[in-house]
Amino acid sequence: MIYSAMNSVQALKPVSPYMYSPFQQAGYRQSTGMWAQATPYQEYVKKAAAGIADFLESAGKLQQSAQGLSRKTDLPFQARETTSSNPSAISVQAKDGASAQSYRVQVYSLASAQKNAGTQMARDDQATGLQSGVQSLKLSIGGREKTVSANIADTDTNEQALSKLRDAINGAKTGVTAKLVTDQQSGTTRLELSGDRTGTDNSFTVTDETGNAAAWSGISAVKEQAENASYSVNGAAAQSSQSNAIDLEKGKATATLLQTTESAATIDVRVDSKKALEQANKLIDNYNETINRLKDAAGYVNPLIRKSFDGAVSGSEYGAIGIRKNSDGTLRLDEKTLQASLSADPQRAARALGGIARGLEKEAARFQDVPASGLLNKNMMALQQFASYQSTMQSYLQIPTTGLLVNSFF
């Protein structure tokens, strides 16, 4: 295609010290779409594109790390860690979101399950005194009753007969477990029953319904009664529990009683600062990377972007949780201050940390949807010259000036 400026009264003036208008000559021949070899502008566009791409990549990382601290659920400072001043007597468990506080727990007695011990008898002797045929036992536990049966042969030994009773009881799954206790030295054996659960509500009885197996084996005799746990929390009146797992905060914090104590043990539920520190450091690192990318692209990126990020971290309350601003605009984290803040007032620290995260998430997100033209520094001389050149060229030649590489930025 041939573009001609033969009828022009004046030639275009240079638009930069580096490039002169190709239209100064009377005739200029060039392939379509190759109107100028504008190397300085191409270099400008490449650097601007690279600077914007680097900034947007770092802003994307910042947005992700900010979301980890700003979402309402599964926050890192919802995680909890626990300690016990007497771990051999009391262990403690806490779920995410449990209140960060201390408890004083004293254990007076532990919950236990009932145990019945049968009569000790010679293993290999014939089961004399036990009627052959069907033997039925009635097990009563927690207000429920169940009959279990075993078929005893007249040739069964004591061990064989007791084994059949054991299997019948265990097969019924009533909440009572039977086991055969054998003394190899003396050659004796006996049947022992124990409740599967602790507490007085799980006490049980064993009676004969058909035959005499309960009386013959002695398994109706209670060796240890079922007991409830007794304990106190924070000096209050003693409480009773069917089990040794006690509730401290509506299922969010629980303790397991392991042995009695002479005095109260201190149980602490605290914010797990390790997760919060990890997320806070990630946020600071990604913020600093974003600021450094903006510095690298300072000649190409709109300076208002840097100001908007500066504004998002300018709150005075951030210093209280250890976030400080350096002279170059980057941030640093005083981990000890953040840990102290999380221990002293975890809710306040969480609000402050969540606040800065939400602000940075908002700033990082809004630039992801801005067209490249909105990110460029239009006060740069190269941009002013290019815009002027486009206008001047349009007044001289009635041809389109679109389709250039830089159009993607304007």
Stockholm file with secondary structure:
# STOCKHOLM 1.0

chainA/1-410         MIYSAMNSVQALKPVSPYMYSPFQQAGYRQSTGMWAQATPYQEYVKKAAAGIADFLESAGKLQQSAQGLSRKTDLPFQARETTSSNPSAISVQAKDGASAQSYRVQVYSLASAQKNAGTQMARDDQATGLQSGVQSLKLSIGGREKTVSANIADTDTNEQALSKLRDAINGAKTGVTAKLVTDQQSGTTRLELSGDRTGTDNSFTVTDETGNAAAWSGISAVKEQAENASYSVNGAAAQSSQSNAIDLEKGKATATLLQTTESAATIDVRVDSKKALEQANKLIDNYNETINRLKDAAGYVNPLIRKSFDGAVSGSEYGAIGIRKNSDGTLRLDEKTLQASLSADPQRAARALGGIARGLEKEAARFQDVPASGLLNKNMMALQQFASYQSTMQSYLQIPTTGLLVNSFF
#=GR chainA/1-410 SS CEEECTTCSSCCCCSSSSCCCGGGSSEEECCTTCCCCCHHHHHHHHHHHHHHHHHHHHHHHHHHHHHHHHSSSSCGGGCEEEEESSTTTEEEEECTTCCCEEEEEEEEECCBCCEEECCCEESSSBCTTSCSEEEEEEEEETTEEEEEEEEECTTCBHHHHHHHHHHHHHHHTSSEEEEEEEETTTTEEEEEEEESSCSGGGCEEEEEEESSHHHHHTTTSEEECCBCEEEEETTCCCEEESSSEEESSTTSEEEEECSCCSSCEEEEEEECHHHHHHHHHHHHHHHHHHHHHHHHTTTTBCHHHHHHHHHHTCCGGGGGGTEEECTTSCEEECHHHHHHHHHHCHHHHHHHHHHHHHHHHHHHHHHHSSCHHHHBCTTSHHHHHHHHHHHHHHHHCCSCCCCCGGGGGC
#=GC SS_cons         CEEECTTCSSCCCCSSSSCCCGGGSSEEECCTTCCCCCHHHHHHHHHHHHHHHHHHHHHHHHHHHHHHHHSSSSCGGGCEEEEESSTTTEEEEECTTCCCEEEEEEEEECCBCCEEECCCEESSSBCTTSCSEEEEEEEEETTEEEEEEEEECTTCBHHHHHHHHHHHHHHHTSSEEEEEEEETTTTEEEEEEEESSCSGGGCEEEEEEESSHHHHHTTTSEEECCBCEEEEETTCCCEEESSSEEESSTTSEEEEECSCCSSCEEEEEEECHHHHHHHHHHHHHHHHHHHHHHHHTTTTBCHHHHHHHHHHTCCGGGGGGTEEECTTSCEEECHHHHHHHHHHCHHHHHHHHHHHHHHHHHHHHHHHSSCHHHHBCTTSHHHHHHHHHHHHHHHHCCSCCCCCGGGGGC
//
